[in-house]
């Protein structure tokens, strides 16, 4: 079908259930052989789609079911797809999952097919509970963003945490809006390729581990809206490649400790060439702490209020110095 089509967008087709021919295995040939980009949004009834072995640039699923992706990844007949050129999504480089309400766990078996994946964005998947060990197969992944997944627990059992060790090419990692994140997955200590790390709006996070000193390639580190974070790791000074540290928006306990020369954590960060620190007034700090203590007892309210809290403190002070 459509032998020359390279880009396809399906928007808000609520009655569409599928669009591929279920013929005998011997007659299954790739549909859309030149398709490189596919975006599906608002197709809530869609439960099947072509296997797209040639889909290379990007797959975006938004406000839709996870069923078509799962079936595409999992239903692989080894005799039919003997060649890697016919493995579903084996050439895909970028995957975005937005507001997939029936996604509870990433398909471990299916992730084995994503051998070329370089970028994975999981955003507002509010029922996602686990990434599964399948992430260990994403050995070429360079960028990972997990954003506002309310039920996701990244500090699961040891087997789940072992999956992080497979991310041997990861350069950029973003954890945003993860209320169940109490501590960083221990498997991340083995991801020594990391260049950029951002953590924001993780209200349950109380501390960063000392093992981040193993991130010897880390160059940019950003912390924001982590109200419960009280100090930086003791071995922060071991991050000799770190060029930029940003601490902003509602880190009222952490910021005073990073004051130039006088802060308790200053010695940990004094080697960093560029520091970007928010410096709220005392009154603003009192208000933020008061709200944090109130919402800490009502976790369901934290997510509803964090957007209102964000932006209250916008007095950015930049400190630059050379080592």
Number of C-alpha atoms within 10 A of each C-alpha: 10 10 11 10 13 17 15 14 10 13 14 14 15 13 10 14 15 14 11 12 11 9 9 7 11 8 10 13 15 16 18 21 17 18 21 21 19 19 15 20 20 18 21 21 16 21 19 19 17 19 24 24 25 23 24 21 18 21 22 16 23 24 20 26 23 22 18 19 21 19 18 20 23 16 12 17 10 9 9 14 15 11 9 13 12 18 23 26 28 22 23 24 22 21 21 16 20 19 23 24 17 15 20 18 14 18 20 18 15 20 22 17 21 24 19 17 25 21 20 21 16 19 19 19 24 20 17 21 19 18 20 22 20 19 23 20 23 25 20 18 25 21 20 20 18 20 21 22 22 19 17 22 19 20 17 16 10 11 11 19 21 18 20 26 19 21 25 19 17 23 20 19 19 17 20 21 23 25 21 19 23 17 16 17 20 18 18 20 18 18 20 20 18 25 19 20 19 16 21 23 27 25 24 18 21 16 16 17 17 14 15 22 19 18 22 17 18 23 18 18 18 16 22 20 23 26 24 21 22 18 18 20 16 16 15 20 18 17 20 16 15 23 15 17 19 16 23 27 25 32 26 24 16 22 21 18 18 22 16 15 11 11 14 15 22 17 17 18 21 17 20 20 15 20 22 16 22 21 23 22 10 10 8 15 17 13 12 20 17 12 14 20 12 13 17 16 10 10 14 12 12 19 18 10 13 17 11 9 17 15 13 14 17 13 14 14 13 13 12 12 11 8 8
